[in-house]
Amino acid sequence: MAVNVMITPEAEKAFSALSQDKRADFVRISAGQACGCGRIGYQMQWETERAMNDDALHAEGLTLLVDPESRPLLEGSIIDYKKEAMSEGFFISNPNAPQGCGCGGH
């Protein structure tokens, strides 16, 4: 079963722009525990190879890969792209994941 992830129109536009200057064939999205409190951290990076057990998501001009370990942590996530005064980039949020952090590390 493929991972259920929503890509916003803003993120689709950003993926389209990235596809014009590809550094590799794929973009890997990984998720893991950010700390002991259960908060999930996300990473995106260029990837040259696709593993047989990777899920593939298609965004404007790019193929996004999700490995089996990240799949349950990304299920139900939203990939967005925001441009704000102090930051710009992709943001991944998961309404199904625990919110907040009780360990004081964030």
KALIN-V335223 format. One line per field, one symbol per residue. phi: phi as a letter, one per 40 degrees, with the letter a starting at -180 (. if undefined). Layout:
BEGIN
phi->???
END
This chain:
BEGIN
phi->.cccbcbcdccdccccccccbcbacbbcbbbaccaccgccbbbbacbcbbcccccbbbbdgbbcbbcdccdcccdgcbbbbbbbdbaaicbbbbcccdbgaccgcb
END
